[in-house]
Amino acid sequence: MSADIVFHSLAALAYVVLGVALWRPLIQNGPQGKLGTAGRLALLGAIILHGIGLAIAILHGGHLHLGWAIALSLAFWLGMIVFWLESLSMRIDGLLLILLPAATLGTLLAAVFPHSHLIDHANDDWLLVHLTIAFIAYGLITVAAMQAILMAILDRYLHRPVEQAEQRSGLSRALDSMPPLLAQEHVLFRLIWFGFVTLTLTVITGIVVSMGISHYPFPIDHKTVFTLLAWITFGVLLVGRYMHGWRGRQALRWTLIGFVFVVLAYTGSRFVLDVILHRG
């Protein structure tokens, strides 16, 4: 068993333990669990294990490698880092109820499907800058999508009839403990702004890389098409927010559509090639 599989498996186990610690009190009719100092250190440890697994998988043999599962794992890892930094200034622990299962899935997929392919022109400095910025955007948009999903669930919950105390499920108690939708919306749009800025830089550095390699600013491939669609989607959302005050379900729909485009820009196509068509 390779070292990257071991570290991804350990990270998955750590995420599961933390997730159980947060969900168990809710399932047992208690209040939502809090991370506390020990929990935050444990989460940081899980993120470090996850990062080591990714570093081994991506940089092994002195070359740059990527695969669909590794890319998905990387997105969730960056998302966890974004959450960690955001949580230092804002109370968003409730987001972990979705992020931890998602990160667990990402690390398990990377352990089960560790196959990757060599990145061409990996010695190009601009390509490394482009990939770094692209995956930062990937992580920011991933967390924004998780936040949007959480807000959509909370919005549906708030429009349901009031439940009797004895009938309330663990999910109901978790949602009751969430910050107000307006506060969560503030977090969402801050993530979207940062994600859009890094996505814009991704497009710009991609043009530089493409001009240096093929002398064309926009290669006609799925990555370019879906990246530009994601950039346009988030740009329209931010313009709509500024000019027309878009919020609520409308903002959530645009966020999730943009996230789908970002996923399809790399992970989706590699999944088809590597798993369905076996052309990795």
N, C-alpha and C positions, 0 to 999 in steps of 0.2 A: 504494500500500500504506500503510495507516494505521500510525501510530507504535506502537500497542499490539501489532500483529501483528509488527512488527520486533523489539520488545523481548522478546516471548514467544518468537520464533524464536531470538534470541541466547541467551536463558536456556536453551532446549532444547538448543542446541548446546553450551553450557557444561556442562550436566548430562551430556550424552552423553560429552564428553571426560573428565570426572571418573569417570563410570561405567566407561569403557574402561580408565582408569588403574588402577582397583581390580580389575576382572575379568581383565585381560590376564595378570597374573602367575599367577593361578589356572589359567587355560586352558593356560598354557605350563608347567604342572607346578611352578610356583614357590610361594613363600609368599604369603599375602594381602597386597595392597598397603596401605600406610598413608598417610593423608592428609598428616601432617606439617604444619608451619607454613605452607608454601607452598600445600598443598592446602586447608587450612582457609581461607586468605585467598581462594583461587580459588572455594571454595564460597560464601563470603560475597559475593563479587562476583556469582556466579550468582543468589543470592537477591535481591540488590539489583536486578539487571536484571529479574528476575521481578516484583519489587514495583513497579518503574516501569511495566512493561507493564500490571499490574493497575490501578494508580492511573489511568493514562490511559484504560483501558477502562471503569472504573467511574465516574469523575468527569468524563468529557468533557462539554463544553457547559455546565458548571456545574450539572449535574443528576446524580442517582444512577441508574446503570444496572446491571442484572444479567442474566445469561443462564446456561443450564445449564453451558456449557463454562467460562465465567468463574468461576462458583461452584466448579466442580471444581478449576480452576486455583488459586483462592484457598485452597481447603482444603489442597492440597498445598504451597502457599507457606507457609501458617501452620504446616503440619507440619514443613517444613524449618527454620523458625525455632525451633520447639520442639526439634527434634533438635539444632540448633546450641547452644542453651542447655544442654540436657541433657548434651551431649558435653563441656562444659567441666568437668563434675564426675564423669562416668562414662564408662567405656570401652565405647562402643556403636557403633564404626565399622562393625561388621558389618551394622548396620541399613541403612546406605547402599546395600548390595548390592540391597536391595529398594526403598528410598526413591528413589534416583536414577532408575531406570527408571520408577517411578510418577510422579515429578515431570516427567520428560521427556514422558510421555504426556499429563499434564495441560496442560503448556505448549503442546504441539503441537495438542491439541484446541482450546485457546483461540485459537491462530493460524488454524486451519482453520475454526472455527465462532465467529467474533467477534461474532455477532449478539447483541443484548441488548435488554431492554425497560426502560422508565422505571419507577422505583419510585414508587408513589403515596404521598402524604403525606411526601415525603422531607424536608420542612422541619420535621417534628416531631422535637424533640430526643430524646424518649423512644424514638422509632423508630430513630434513629441509635445510641443506646445499646444498644437491643435487638439491632440488626443486628451491631454490633461484638462484643458478648458471644457472640451466636449463632455467628459465624464463628470466634471463638477456640475455642469448644467444638468446632466442626466440625474445626478443625485438630488439636486435642488428640486427638479420637477417631479421626481419620484415622491419626495416628502410632501410637496404641494398636492399631488394626486391623493396620497393617503389622507392628508388633511381634508381634502374635498370630499372623499368618501365618508370620513367621520362626520363632517358637517351635514352631508346628505342624510345619513342615518339619524343624526340628532334632529334635523328639520322634520323628518317624517315622524319621529317619536313625539315631538312637541305638538303635532297636529292630531295625535291620537287621543281617544277619550282617557280621562284620568283613571288610573288603576287603583284598586284598593291595596293597602300596604301589604297584605298577606299574598296578593296575587302578583306582586312585582318581581320580575326575573332579575338575574344578575346583570344582564345587559341594561335593563331599565335603571337599576341603581347606579351603574357605571355612567349612563348618560345624564342622570340627575346630578352627578358630581362634576360634570364638565363645565368649563368656563362658558359664559354667555356666547351666543352665536356671533354677536358683534365683535367680541374680543378675538374669537377664532377667525373671523373674516379678516381682521387686521393682520393676523399671522399669515393667513393664506396669501393675501395680496403682497405682503412683504416677500414671501418665498417666490411668488410669481415674478415680481420685479427683478429680484436677484437672478432667477432662472432665465428671464428674458434677456437680461444684460449678458450673461455668460453664453446664452444661445446665440446672441448677436456676434459675440467675439468668436464663437465656434464657426459661424458662417464666414466671417472675415478671414480668420486664419486658414479655413478650408480653401478659400479662394487663393490665398498665397501659396499653399501647398500644391494645389492643382495647377496653378500657373507654372510653378517650378518643375513639376513632373511631366505634365501633358501639354502645357501652354494654353489650356482652356480654363476659364474661370469656374465653370460649372459642369463637371462631368455628368453625363446623363446616366445616373444609376439610382437604385432605390434609396441609398443613404442620402443622396442630395435631395431627391424629391421629398422624402418624408421629413427630413430636417427642415427644409424650407416651408413645408406645410405646417410643421409645429411652430416655427418662428412666426409665420403669418397668423396662426390661430391665437397665440399668446399676445401678439401685437394688436390684433383686433380686440381681444378681451380687455387689454389695458386702455386702448383708446375708448372703447365702450364704457369702461369704468369712469374714465376722466370726463367724457363728454355727456354721457347719458346716465351715469350713476348705476351701472350694472352691478347687481349683487344677487345674493340668494341662489336660487336654483339655476338661473341663467348663467351666472358666473361659474357654478360648479360644473355644468355641462361643458362649457368651453374649456375648463381646466382639464377635465377627463379626456376630451377629444384631443387636446394637445398632447397629453401624456401618451395616449395610444399612438400618435404619430411618432413621438420620440422612441417608444419601444420598438415600433416597426422599422425605424431607421437602422437599427442594428440587430437587436435580439431576435425579432420575429423572422427576419430573412435568414439569419444563421441557423435558427431552429429548423426551418424548412430544409435547408441544405444539409445540415449535419445529422438530423434525426430522421426526417421523413424521406429525403432523397439519398441520404448516406454519401454526401459529396463533401464532407468536411476536410 
